[in-house]
Structure formats: structure tokens, C-alpha cells
Amino acid sequence: MAKYSKALKLKVVQHYLSGYSFSATSKFFNIDKGLVRQWVAQYNKNGEAAFSEKQRHRVLSLEIKLAVIESVQTDGLSAREAMIKFDLKSPSQVFNWLRQYREQGIDGLKPKPKGRTRLMPKPIKLSKADQDKTQKELLEELAYLRAENAFLKKLKALRLEQEAKEVAEQQRARLISGLRQTYPLKHLLHAARMSRSTYYYHVQIYKHEDQDYDLKKKIRVIYHQHKGRYGYRRITLALRNLGLVINHKCVQRLMQSMQLKSRVRAMKYRSYKGQVGKIADNVLQRQFKAEQPNQKWVTDVTEFNVRGEKLYLSPVMDLFNGEIIAFHIQRRPVFGLVKDMLKKAIDKLKPDDKPMIHSDQGWQYQMHYYQEQLKQNGLTQSMSRKGNCLDNASMESFFGILKSECFYGEEFKSIDELEQVVKKYIHYYNHDRIKVKLKGLSPVQYRNQSLETT
């Protein structure tokens, strides 16, 4: 009978998943914390089936046992990690297989025959040549044969004969490293037909790879967490925020080796088409840096097209930290789109805030109501020159980032779905997406930090 029942294991797992830590769960049930971690990992991998009696008593093949040993000796997994990966009963099962493999080779893993044991075979008579050898020479030859036998069995199990030469050499070097604790290195090298220098060359290669294993894992987690939106610069800053001292060139090299690339932003030049009025001067003059919040704002309108249906977004950005202060979304490019956006932005101003707001020469920004709202609230109007999108480059840059990271390459079933995605992305952009020029902080984090220091 098992020491811990299935019902108890499920209770422990559910207690942890309800929000308690491993330590708190361990104390509550008076169970070792390592067991709690083990049961949670097994449950996350296989659900309730991980604790079934049928699963515990299943017969494991020789191939599975060899795969478990390979994962420990070559891939560097611990016995507990291997147990979870292959859904075994306990770490002791892994330790037993390792001991049997070291002592008897692949034969130690084979199931023991049932029934009476066979009689020992008659001793083999040595040839005259073998009789002339000294005991030391015979022992040396026996040690080599044992090492060769163990190596060839492992080589055959991995089926390396059909692999490329370079890959086969790397794998043979790993096999040798796994067998060195049991057999002399010189015999293993002789059996593998490999020179000592070649062996140590490959050892240095995969040792270096193993050193980067944890770092690669963290990079991959950050990359997928942000859905491929981060390049090596932002991932470097994210790692530094976690307390790691890392150079951006190292992150770039590892991302290239893992073939992780950030989404490429599609740049498109769009000149203004329509009537041009002399409403306001270009007060901004491409001075996109602000010394404090709510000093310089920029705004514009962009269009999305999903299966012939269109969606329009009108945001306003604070140039101090690149934060989207307010935005409004509509299905038609009417004046209410800009009007509602402006009202939301003005409502967030303090009495002493009088920002400049810069836009292109779009008809919405030439409307009398729009200009009057700016004057009544003390905002200074600024407009780009005719057909020159570089005068509003910060807003154009945001649109490029927005579309490359959540629109281009994606499939949307409807305009409603796209609208929800855009709203979620703007919240992510303000609160979670870090920027290099903001010292690895998100816009909201940077604004809060600046307010704390003032």
C-alpha cells in the first residue's frame, strides 16, 4: 500500500494551487516540501492520472530506462527532474537504474528472467597465447573489452551510425563522459576510435553550452511572454531588472543561436492628402524630448482594416515617457473620434498643466470646436508642415510598433475582436513594455519613478 493516498496528493496539490506557497502547504499537511514540489509538477504534467495506481505499476521498457539514464548523464537532469519528465514513481527508481547501469551496463536494465537460475557455464580454456600473457596484461585487456562493450551498447542504443560525422563525434564524446566514472578513459577513447584532443575539444563545446542553459531558458521565457515583441536590447534590460549582470552582445548571440527574432516593424510613408490650412505653426519643431510630464503631447489618427471593415484609433501621447495618456476608438473617421479623445486627455490634467499638443494638418484638428477647447484649457496648438510625417515622428513610431506587435501577421475574426486586442495592447504598452531610452522601465514605471524623486 502506498504511503500517501491519491486523495491526499490531490488535496495537497489543490491547496498549493489555491494560492499557498510550497512552504505553507508543507507545514499545513506536515509533509516534506520536496514531495509537495514533486506532486505539483506531476499534476501539472499529467493531471490526476499521475497519481493513479495503474500508472504507478506500469511496466517500463528498456528504451525508456535508457532514455532516463541519458537524460541524467548527458542532459544534466536531476533524478527528481527525470522522474517528473518520464512520469516515474519516485527518484529512487532513477537512482536504482543508474546503479544497475554502472555495475552491469545495459544488461543490468533488462528484466530478470523468471524461474530457476541457470547453472554457471563451464570455464573457458585459455589459448596458448593467452596463457603466455601476464596477469597484468590479461586484466588490462579485460578492462578494455568491458569498456568497449559498454560503449558499443550505448552507441547502438542511440543509433548514431546514420548521423553526420560531426554530430556523431559530439555524441560519442558525451557517451564517453557518461562512462568515465566506471571505465578508464584510455579504453573508452580506444573503443570510440577518438583521440584525446578531439574528446576534450567536444567536452569544452558542450560544457560551454551547458553554462548558458539557464540563461537561454530565461531569455526564451521573456521572449514568449512578450509574444516575440522584444529584441535583444529589451531582453537584456528585462534580465537586468531580474538582477542579472549581462552584456547585450551575449544576449544577441544566444538569441541568434536559438533563432529568436523580434517582430520587424513595417515602415510606411504616408503624406497628408487634403486641404491644407494655416491654422497653427510648427511649435514643436521636432523637439521630441520633454523634461516633465504633460509638457508636450502628440496626437494623430490611424486606420485598421479587417476583411473590408475599418477601425480608427485616435490616441494622444506624452513625449516625457511615451505614455498613451488617452485614446478613443470608432468605426468611422468622424470628428467625434478626436473630440472624445481630447476630452479624456484634458480630464487627466492638473490645474497647472498646460501642455503643447502637436498634430498633422488633418481636418479634425482644423475644426473650430477643437481649437476652442485647446484655448479654453490653456493648451498650445502645434501642427506639422504639409505632407511631412517626420514632424510627428513619435506618434508615427507608436503606430508602427502597435501594428507590428499586435496587428500585422495576426488573424482577426471581427472588428470587435481587434478593438479588444488594441485596448489590451495599449495597457500592456503603458504598464509592461519596457523601453531602452527609459532605462529599462515601462512608461508608467518611469513616470512614477520621476514623481517620487521630485
Backbone hydrogen bonds, N-H to C=O, Kabsch-Sander energy under -0.5 kcal/mol:
donor,donor_aa,acceptor,acceptor_aa,energy
9,K,5,S,-2.1
10,L,6,K,-2.3
11,K,7,A,-2.0
12,V,8,L,-2.4
13,V,9,K,-2.4
14,Q,10,L,-2.6
15,H,11,K,-2.2
16,Y,12,V,-2.1
17,L,13,V,-2.7
18,S,14,Q,-1.3
19,G,16,Y,-1.8
20,Y,15,H,-1.1
25,T,21,S,-2.3
26,S,22,F,-2.4
27,K,23,S,-2.3
28,F,24,A,-2.2
29,F,25,T,-2.0
30,N,26,S,-1.0
31,I,26,S,-2.0
36,V,32,D,-1.6
37,R,33,K,-2.3
38,Q,34,G,-2.3
39,W,35,L,-2.9
40,V,36,V,-2.4
41,A,37,R,-2.4
42,Q,38,Q,-2.5
43,Y,39,W,-2.4
44,N,40,V,-2.6
45,K,41,A,-1.5
46,N,42,Q,-2.7
47,G,43,Y,-2.5
49,A,46,N,-0.9
50,A,47,G,-1.5
51,F,48,E,-1.9
52,S,49,A,-1.3
56,R,52,S,-1.6
57,H,53,E,-1.7
58,R,55,Q,-0.9
65,K,61,S,-1.8
66,L,62,L,-2.3
67,A,63,E,-2.1
68,V,64,I,-2.3
69,I,65,K,-2.3
70,E,66,L,-2.4
71,S,67,A,-2.0
72,V,68,V,-1.4
73,Q,69,I,-2.9
74,T,70,E,-2.5
75,D,70,E,-1.3
77,L,71,S,-2.3
82,A,78,S,-2.6
83,M,79,A,-2.1
84,I,80,R,-2.0
85,K,81,E,-2.5
86,F,82,A,-2.3
87,D,83,M,-0.5
87,D,84,I,-0.5
88,L,83,M,-2.6
93,Q,90,S,-1.0
94,V,90,S,-0.7
95,F,91,P,-2.1
96,N,92,S,-2.4
97,W,93,Q,-1.8
98,L,94,V,-2.3
99,R,95,F,-2.3
100,Q,96,N,-2.5
101,Y,97,W,-2.4
102,R,98,L,-2.3
103,E,99,R,-2.1
104,Q,100,Q,-2.6
105,G,101,Y,-1.7
107,D,104,Q,-0.8
108,G,105,G,-1.1
109,L,106,I,-1.2
110,K,106,I,-0.5
110,K,107,D,-0.9
131,Q,127,S,-2.2
132,D,128,K,-1.4
133,K,129,A,-0.6
133,K,130,D,-0.8
138,L,134,T,-2.2
139,L,135,Q,-2.3
140,E,136,K,-2.1
141,E,137,E,-2.5
142,L,138,L,-2.5
143,A,139,L,-2.3
144,Y,140,E,-2.1
145,L,141,E,-2.4
146,R,142,L,-2.3
147,A,143,A,-2.2
148,E,144,Y,-3.1
149,N,145,L,-2.6
150,A,146,R,-2.4
151,F,147,A,-2.4
152,L,148,E,-2.8
153,K,149,N,-2.1
154,K,150,A,-1.8
155,L,151,F,-2.6
156,K,152,L,-2.4
157,A,153,K,-2.0
158,L,154,K,-1.6
159,R,155,L,-0.7
159,R,156,K,-0.6
160,L,155,L,-1.2
163,E,160,L,-1.5
168,A,164,A,-2.7
169,E,165,K,-2.3
170,Q,166,E,-2.0
171,Q,167,V,-2.4
172,R,168,A,-2.7
173,A,169,E,-2.3
174,R,170,Q,-1.7
175,L,171,Q,-2.3
176,I,172,R,-2.5
177,S,173,A,-2.1
178,G,174,R,-1.9
179,L,175,L,-1.4
180,R,176,I,-1.1
182,T,179,L,-1.6
183,Y,179,L,-2.4
188,L,184,P,-1.7
189,L,185,L,-2.6
190,H,186,K,-1.8
191,A,187,H,-2.4
192,A,188,L,-2.0
193,R,189,L,-0.6
193,R,190,H,-0.7
194,M,189,L,-2.4
199,Y,195,S,-2.0
200,Y,196,R,-2.3
201,Y,197,S,-1.8
202,H,198,T,-1.9
203,V,199,Y,-2.0
204,Q,200,Y,-2.0
205,I,201,Y,-1.4
206,Y,202,H,-2.4
207,K,203,V,-2.0
208,H,204,Q,-1.9
209,E,205,I,-1.9
210,D,206,Y,-2.2
211,Q,207,K,-1.7
212,D,208,H,-1.1
212,D,209,E,-0.5
213,Y,210,D,-1.2
216,K,212,D,-2.8
217,K,213,Y,-2.1
218,K,214,D,-2.0
219,I,215,L,-2.4
220,R,216,K,-2.6
221,V,217,K,-2.0
222,I,218,K,-2.3
223,Y,219,I,-2.6
224,H,220,R,-2.3
225,Q,221,V,-2.3
226,H,222,I,-1.6
227,K,224,H,-1.4
228,G,223,Y,-2.9
229,R,226,H,-1.6
235,I,231,G,-2.2
236,T,232,Y,-2.0
237,L,233,R,-1.9
238,A,234,R,-2.5
239,L,235,I,-2.3
240,R,236,T,-2.1
241,N,237,L,-2.1
242,L,238,A,-0.8
242,L,239,L,-0.5
243,G,240,R,-1.7
244,L,239,L,-2.1
246,I,244,L,-0.9
250,C,247,N,-0.5
251,V,247,N,-1.6
252,Q,248,H,-2.3
253,R,249,K,-2.2
254,L,250,C,-2.4
255,M,251,V,-2.5
256,Q,252,Q,-2.0
257,S,253,R,-2.0
258,M,254,L,-1.6
259,Q,256,Q,-0.7
260,L,255,M,-2.7
261,K,259,Q,-0.6
263,R,228,G,-1.8
267,M,265,R,-0.7
270,R,268,K,-0.5
277,G,275,Q,-0.5
279,I,277,G,-1.6
283,V,281,D,-1.8
287,Q,284,L,-1.8
288,F,286,R,-1.5
290,A,319,L,-0.6
295,Q,292,Q,-0.7
297,W,356,M,-3.4
298,V,317,M,-2.0
299,T,358,H,-2.3
300,D,315,P,-1.0
302,T,313,L,-2.2
304,F,311,L,-2.9
306,V,309,E,-3.4
307,R,305,N,-0.5
309,E,306,V,-2.2
311,L,304,F,-2.3
312,Y,330,Q,-3.0
313,L,302,T,-2.3
314,S,328,H,-2.5
316,V,326,A,-2.2
317,M,298,V,-3.0
318,D,323,E,-2.6
319,L,296,K,-2.6
319,L,317,M,-0.6
321,N,318,D,-0.8
322,G,318,D,-2.1
323,E,318,D,-0.6
325,I,316,V,-1.9
325,I,323,E,-1.0
326,A,316,V,-1.0
328,H,314,S,-1.5
330,Q,312,Y,-2.0
334,V,332,R,-1.7
337,L,334,V,-1.5
338,V,334,V,-0.6
338,V,335,F,-0.6
339,K,335,F,-2.7
340,D,336,G,-2.5
341,M,337,L,-1.2
342,L,338,V,-2.6
343,K,339,K,-2.0
344,K,340,D,-2.1
345,A,341,M,-2.1
346,I,342,L,-2.6
347,D,343,K,-2.0
348,K,344,K,-0.6
348,K,345,A,-1.0
349,L,346,I,-1.7
353,D,350,K,-1.6
354,K,352,D,-0.5
356,M,295,Q,-2.0
357,I,380,T,-3.0
358,H,297,W,-2.6
359,S,382,S,-1.9
365,Y,362,G,-0.8
366,Q,362,G,-0.5
366,Q,363,W,-0.8
367,M,364,Q,-0.9
371,Q,367,M,-1.9
372,E,368,H,-2.4
373,Q,369,Y,-2.3
374,L,370,Y,-1.6
375,K,371,Q,-2.1
376,Q,372,E,-2.8
377,N,373,Q,-1.3
378,G,375,K,-1.3
379,L,374,L,-2.8
380,T,355,P,-1.4
382,S,357,I,-2.1
383,M,281,D,-1.7
384,S,359,S,-2.1
388,N,385,R,-1.6
389,C,387,G,-0.7
391,D,388,N,-1.3
392,N,389,C,-1.4
393,A,390,L,-1.4
396,E,392,N,-2.0
397,S,393,A,-2.6
398,F,394,S,-1.8
399,F,395,M,-2.2
400,G,396,E,-2.1
401,I,397,S,-2.4
402,L,398,F,-3.0
403,K,399,F,-2.4
404,S,400,G,-2.0
405,E,401,I,-2.1
406,C,402,L,-1.5
407,F,403,K,-1.5
408,Y,403,K,-3.8
410,E,407,F,-1.9
418,L,414,S,-1.6
419,E,415,I,-2.6
420,Q,416,D,-1.8
421,V,417,E,-2.0
422,V,418,L,-2.6
423,K,419,E,-2.1
424,K,420,Q,-2.2
425,Y,421,V,-2.5
426,I,422,V,-2.3
427,H,423,K,-1.7
428,Y,424,K,-2.4
429,Y,425,Y,-3.4
430,N,426,I,-2.2
431,H,427,H,-2.4
432,D,428,Y,-2.5
433,R,428,Y,-2.3
434,I,432,D,-0.7
435,K,441,L,-1.9
439,K,436,V,-1.5
440,G,435,K,-2.1
441,L,435,K,-0.6
441,L,438,L,-0.6
444,V,430,N,-2.5
446,Y,442,S,-2.6
447,R,443,P,-2.3
448,N,444,V,-2.6
449,Q,445,Q,-2.2
450,S,446,Y,-2.2
451,L,447,R,-2.1
452,E,448,N,-1.7
453,T,449,Q,-1.4
454,T,450,S,-0.9
